Amino acid sequence: MLAVSTLAIGMIFVGGTFLAGMYLATVSTERTIATVATDEALAKIRLYGLDLDDPNSVTTGGFVLYENLQDFPSDEMLYPSTDANSVRQYSWAALCRRMDPQSRLVQIAVMISRQAGPNARFWTVPSEPGETGFEQGTLPRPIRINVVQDSDAEDDELTIKDGDDGDDVEEHTFVADGAVIMDDATGQIYRVLERYVDPSDRIKLDRPWAGVPLGSSDGGWVWVVPRPVAGGRSPFVAVYQEVLRF
């Protein structure tokens, strides 16, 4: 009995180690793919370009989705893009922010996401100019949400504000444990350690907030890739940043 018990305990530890190894191998593989997909995305951005002389183009005040600045086929955001007939499991989105009003340097943040299934739907911002609120799309896209820092919160805690109390979309559900958010004003990246149960709109970051002070009622803005509308695993894989000259 003692030998059997010892063997059973050993097998439990081995099984746990095996599962952890599979998870880490998957994470490593996806991050490698994300690096290659980012290189491809940046190459396409260089190819399609960016008109900095357009007054409605990218500014220093915050990030803008690249497809809002440049018209190009949506298939170009899928990876791999070599074979349109193959199953393409990843997609990318780019956010652009001008480094300085007089400079032609643009900070590019490329967010890589995996496909969550053929029927998965994601909250996105409306594609038509002037429209507000959210609509559902087939690709995971980064969304800008409003955050504040309450007076009773720690310096590594943020509260997510609901943009429209009248709609059925609660922005705090976009952010879950393990999510990655990016400060709209600076491009600094944070990982969410926990979204509290009570209050459910408050999150804890992996380090103190170092972006624009959030003491005012308006707060600030961060970008996040939401989970599927029907729930499930987060599609977000990784985010990479680079500065390009146009």
N, C-alpha and C positions, 0 to 999 in steps of 0.2 A: 504493500500500500504506500509506503514511504517513497519507493522508487517511482511508482506511477504518479504520485502527487508531484514529485520533483520534475518528472518529465512533462506533466501537464502545465506546470508553471513555466517551464522553459519554452514550451511550444507557444504559450500565450505571448511571451516576450518576443519570440522570433516572429510570430504573426504580426504583432504591432510594429516591429522594426521593418518588416517587409512592406506593409501598407505605407508607412512613413517614407520608405525609399521610393515607392512608386509615385507618391505625391511630389516629392522633391524632384524626381526625374521629369515629371510632367511640367512642373514649374520651370525647370531649367530649359527644357525643350521649347516651351512657349516663349520664354524670354529671348532665346536665340532667334526664333522666328520673328519676334517683334523687332529685334535689332535690324534684321534684313528688310522687313517690311517698312521700317522707318527710313532706311537708306533709299528704298524705292520711292517712298512718298516724297522725300526731299528732292530727289531727282526730278520727279514730275512737277513739283512746285517750281523748281528752277526752269523747267521746260515751258510751262504755261505762263510763268512770270507773275509779276505783281506791279500794278501801275501806282507808284507812290505819288505821282503828280495829280491824281484824281482826288479832289477835295473830300469825296465820300469814302476814300480808301482807308487803310489802316492808320490808327492814331496812337498816341502815347498813353491815352487814358485807360486803356484796357484791351483785352484780346477780342478778336473778331474771327468767326469761322471763315476759313479760306474760301469755301464755296460761295460765301456771301460776297466775296471780293472778285472772284474769277469764275466765269462760266465754263465748266468742263464736264464731260460725261461722268455720271455717277459710277459707272463700271470701273473708272480709273481708281476709285477708292477701295476696290476689292483686292485681296492678296491671296494667292499669287495671280498676277494679271497676264501671265503668258498664254494661258489656255482658257478661253471663255466657256468652253464646254465642260471643264472640270469643276468639281465641287470646291469652291473657294471659301475656306473656313474662317478667314480673318478679313477685317476691314480697318481703315484708318480714317482719322479726322485730324485736321490741322487747325491750330489757333495761332493768330498772328498779332503781334504788338510791335509798334515802331519804337526803337530804342531812344530816339531823340527827334524832335521836330525837324531839325536841319540835317539829320543823318539819313542815309539810305540803308542803314542796317535794320533788319527786322528780326525780332525774336520769334522763332517758330517752335511751337509745342505740338508734337505729333502723338496722338493717343491711339493705341492699338487695341482692338477688341476682337473677341472671337464670336462666331455665330452661335446663337443659343438654340437653334433648331429652325426648320423650314417655316414653321407657323408662328414663330416668336414675333411679338410686336414690342416696340419701345416708344417711350415718350420722347418727343422731339419738339423743337420750336417750329412754328408755322413757316413754310417755305415762301409764302406770299408776303411781299413788303407791306408793312403797316398793320398786319394781323398780330394779335396778342394771344396769350394763353399757350396751350399745348395741343399737339395732335399726335397721332400714332404713326410710326414708320416701321420699315422692315430692317433698318440698320441701327445699331447702337450709336448714338451721337452724344457728345458732351453738351450739357445744359448748364447755363449760368444761373445760380441761385443766390438769394440774399441771406447774409449771415450777420449776426450782431453778437456782442459780448455783454451778457447781463452783469449787473453790478455785483451779484452774489456768486458769479462763476470764477473758476480758477483761470489762470492765464493760458492754459492749454485746453479750454473748453469754449465752444461756440454754440449759439442757438440759431437754428435755421428758421427763417421767417417764411410764412406762406404768402405767396405773391397775390393770390386772389381767393378770398374766403368763399366766394360764390361758386367756384368750380369744384369738381369732384377729385381734383388732383392735389395731393398733399406733398409738397416738395421735400419734407423731411424723410419721406419714404424712399427718396432717391439715394440716400446715404445710409449704408449699413456698416456693420463691423467689418473692418478690413478694407473699406473703400479708400480710394485715393482722391484727394481734392487738390486743386491748384488755385492759388490766389490770383484773381483777375488783374490786380494792380501791379504785382511784382513778378508773377510766375513761380513763386516759391511753392514747393510741393509738400503735402502733408499726408500721412496715413491716419485713418480713423481707427483708433483702438476700440472704441465702443460707442454705440448709440444707446443712450440710456432708455430704460423702460418708462421711468417717470422722473423728469418730463421727457416725453418721447421725441421732442424736437431738439434736444441738446446732445452734442457729440463731444467726445474726448479725443484729442489729437496725440500723436506720438511725441510732440514737443511743443513748447509754448508758441503761441501765435506771434509771428514776427513781421507780419505784413502791415498794411495801413491800420492805424488805430481804429477800433470798432466801438468806441465809447458813445458815439452819437446814435440817435434813434434810427438813422438811415443805415448804419453799419457799413458793410462792404459786400463784395461778391466773390464767389468761388465757382469753379467749374468741376463738374462730376459727370461720369457716365452712369446713368441709372440702370437698375436691374430691369428684366422684362416686365411688362405690364402685369402679366398673370403670375409673376413671382418666379423664383428659381435662382440659379447661380448667376453671379455677376459676370457680365461679358468682358469686363475690363481686364487687360493683360498687363500693359505697361505704358509709361509716358516718357518720351525723350525730347530734349530741347536742343536747339542749335540756332546760331545767329547767321543769317544769310544777308548778302548785299544784293540789292536790286538796282 
